[in-house]
Amino acid sequence: MSHQFSSIDTVQKALADANYICGRDLATVVFLSLKLGRPLFLEGEAGVGKTEIAKAIATTLGRRLIRLQCYEGLDAASAVYEWNFPAQMIAIRAAEASGTADKDALQTQLFSDDYLIERPLLDAMRPDPAGPPVLLIDELDRTDEPFEAFLLEALSDFQVSIPELGTIKAPEPPIVILTSNRTREVHDALKRRCLYHWVDYPNFDREIQILNARVPEAAEALSQEVVAFVQKLRTEDLFKKPGVAETIDWAKCLLALDVINLSPEVIADTLGAILKYQDDIQKLQGSEAKRLLDEAKAELAPV
């Protein structure tokens, strides 16, 4: 598969230019995925940047991003194609009204590309002048095993079958990225087709870099306090720990409120930007937020 990355360092720099800050381990698996033409399977908690990596790769390579958002009950037909039934019915009625309906000719016309609605998997297998698109199969763990089995077959041959049209094969395989929040285990057979990487929460320095890239207007002192506090939060027993996405959202909220420094009052007013469950928010009421803020500021203080 052709791509513009000549080394792991090139990947890391190109992604950084697209405002995606990653470590060498993730840059390595991205480089190998592109070099070998293998799907990339990314697991990790929600909000750690799994979806964003697909967007960044598409941006750096100048490719289309095609996203298949998975959900419970997703089936092969919904992921590949469907027929435009309303338009087909109109065509049938128009033919009947004109009195020129030829059954065989009409059937051929109705089941042609003119009435085909392409869903993400089929769309990703079409030729593209810019090169193979990036196919993001997002939150695969939300689907069930029958869809996984279908996906395994589709990713093996990069082709899909439409009974009325035959088999459609990608002239060049798309760049495939699958993500999972690990709400359930994905089958080993599918994982074996992919290169695997666990996307973890970033350390303090990397999260500062990410925040500086995504919210450059934030003052350095505020960014450090925000990241230090969020990192402290992640050590607490919470139902849903805040991801990097929440760190970025919170910083933007604080800027909108013209906050210069964190205080327990500001934290109490804006907890909804970083915690999404009432039980978690209640844990941070009273003195808990002040305790965590004091600990965060103490670690930031020069020795």
N, C-alpha and C positions, 0 to 999 in steps of 0.2 A: 504494500500500500504506500502510495506516495505521500509524503508530508514534508514540512519545511524544517523539522527539528533534527539537527545533526548530532546533538548530545543532550545529556540530562541537564546540564547547565543552561542550554538553550531553552529547554522546556520551562525550567524554573523562571528564567528571565522573561520569556514570552507571556507566561501566565501572570507574572507580577505586573507586566505592562498592561494586562487586562484587569488589573486590580484584584487578582486572586493570589494571595500569599500562601505558599505551601512549602513544606520541608522537602529535603532531598529524597526521602523515602517515597512520597507520593509522586514527585516528579519522575522518579525512576520507573514506577509502574505505569505511569502515563506514557513515557517514552517507549517502553517495551510493548505496551498495548498497540500503539501506533505502528511501531516498527514491525511487529509480528502479525498485525491484523487480527488480534485477538480481542474479544469483548472484555470490558473492564467492569468488574463487580465491586461496588463500594458499599460497605456496611458501616453503620455508626448511628449514634443518637441523632434525633431530629435536630436540625439547625446547626450542624457542624460544617456544612458547605459541600455536601455530596452533589446536590443539584447544580450548585454554582460552578463546579468544576466542568460540567458538560457545557454550560454557557460560555465559560472562559475558553475552552478548547475550540468551540465553534467560532468564537470571535477571533482568536489568534490565527486560525487556519482559513478564515474567510468562508466558512461553510454554513449551510442552513442548519438550524437546530430544529429537529422534529421530536416532539415530546409525547410520549404515551403515558398518561397519568393512570396508574393502576388503581383499582378499587375492587371491593368484594363483589363477585358475580361477573366480573369482566370475562367475556368469552372471545373466542377466536374471531368470530364475525365482526364484533364491535371493534376489534383491534386492527382488522385488515381492510374490510370494505363493507359497504351495503349498497343496495339499489335504491335509486330515487323513485320510490313508489308513487308519490303524488304526480311527478312529471310523467311517469309511465302511464298512469291512469288518464291523464289529460291527452296523451298521444293516442291511446286506444279510443277514447271517445271522439277525438277529432277524426280518426280514420273511419270509425263507424258512421259518423255524421256525413262524411264525404261520400260514403258508399264505395270507397275504393280499397277497403281493407283486404289485403292479401295476408292470410294467416302466417305463412312461413316468413315472408319478408318483414312483416310487422314484428314477429318474435325476434328475428335477427337484429332489427333496429332497436328494440326495447332493451335487449341485453348486449349493448355495445358500450364503449367508453363514454358516450354522450350521457348515459344515465347512471354511470358508476360514480359513487361517492367514495373517494379514497380515504381510508383511515391511516394512522401513523405508520404501521408496518409496511403496507403497500406503498405508501408515499416514499418511504425511505429506500425502497428498492428500485425506484425510477431513476433513469439517468439524469445527471445534473451537470450543466456546463462548468460549474464552479468546483466540481469534484464531489465524491460521496458525502452525503450529509452526516451530521452527528445525530444518531438516534438515541434519545434518552428514554429509558424504560424506568420510570420513577416509582419508587415504593412498591417493588415487586412483592414484598411480603404481605401486601393487602389482598393479593389474588389467591386462588386455590390451586391444588395440584394439577387438575386437568389443563389449566391454562399454562402452567409451567411446562407440562409435557409438550404442548403445542409449540411453545416458545423454543424449547430445546430443539425441535425439529426445524423450525424456521431459521434459527441461528446456525444450525449445522450446514444447511445448503444455501441459505440466503435466497430462498424462493418460497412463494406461496401459490396455492392452487385456487382458482375460481372456476367452479364447475361449468359456467356458461362461456368462459373465455379461455380456459386452459391454465397452464402453469406460467407464472411470471417470475423470472429470475433476475436478480440484480446484476447488471453488467460489471459492477465493482462493488464489493461489500461496503455497507455504511460503517461508520465508526460507532460502535455500540457501547453505551455506558448504562449499566443497570445499578439501581440503588435499592437499599433495604434499610429500614429502621429496626430490623430484627425483632419485630413483634411476634414472629414465628421463624423457624428455621427453613431456609430455602433448600430444596433437594440437592444432594451432592452431585447428581448427574449434570445439573445446570451449572453448578459452581465449577465443575471440572472443565467446562468449555471456556472458562474465563480466567483472566488474571485477577487476583483478589487483593483487596486492601481494606484494612479497618481504618476509618477516618475518626480520629479521636479528638477530644477537645484540645485546643492549642495551649502551649505553655504561655506564661506571662509575656515574654518578649515577642512571640509570634502574634499573640492576640493584639498587642500594641501596634505591631506593623499592619495588621489587618484593619484595625480601627483607623489608623492614620491614612490608609489607602481609601477606605470607604467613607470616612467622615473627616476629611482633611481640615475642615474649618474648626474642629474642636481643639481647644488649647491643650498643650501637652500635659499640664497638671491635672486637668479634668479627665483626660483620656486615661491617665495612669490610675486615678482614683476609681474610675468606672471599671476598668479591667481588674484591678485588685479586689474590688468589692464582688464582682461577678465570680472571680476565681474562688473567693471565700464561700460564696453561696453554693458553689458546686461541691464543696466538702460537706454540706449539710444534708440531712436525711429528707430529701424533697421527693415528691411524686414525679415531678418533671423538672430536671435541672435546666437552667437557661443555656441555650446554645449561642454560637457566635452571632447568629441572626438577631437574637434578643439583645446582645451587647450593642450591636450597631443601632438597633431601633431605640434602645434606651438613650444612647448618646445623642441621637437626633432629637428625641423628646426633651432632653435636658437643654440642648442648644435652643430649641424653640421657646423654652421658658427662661432663657438668658441666665441659666445657672452657671456659676463660676466654680464653685466647690460643692462637693456632696455634704449633705447634713442629714440627720435622721428624719427631719421633717420633709425634706425633698424626696428622700427615698420612700417614705410612707405615701406621699402623693403620687408617685410614679411607678409603684411596684407592678402595676398592670402591664407595663411595657416589658418586664423581664420574667414575671411569673404568671402562668396562665391557669392556675388552679387555686380555688379559694382556700383550700386546706393549706397550701404552701404559703399563700399570702398571710394567713392568720398566724403562721409560725413566726413571721417576721414582724409582728406587731409588738408594740411596747419596747422593751429594752433590747430585744434580739438584734434589730437593725443597727442600733447604736453599738452593740458589742462587736458585730462583724465589721462595721465601719472603723471602729477604733483599732481593731486588729489589722485591717487592711492598711490603714494610714501608718500604723507602727512599722509595718514591713516596708513601707515606702520611704520612711524617714531615713536620712543618711546616717550611717554608723559613725 
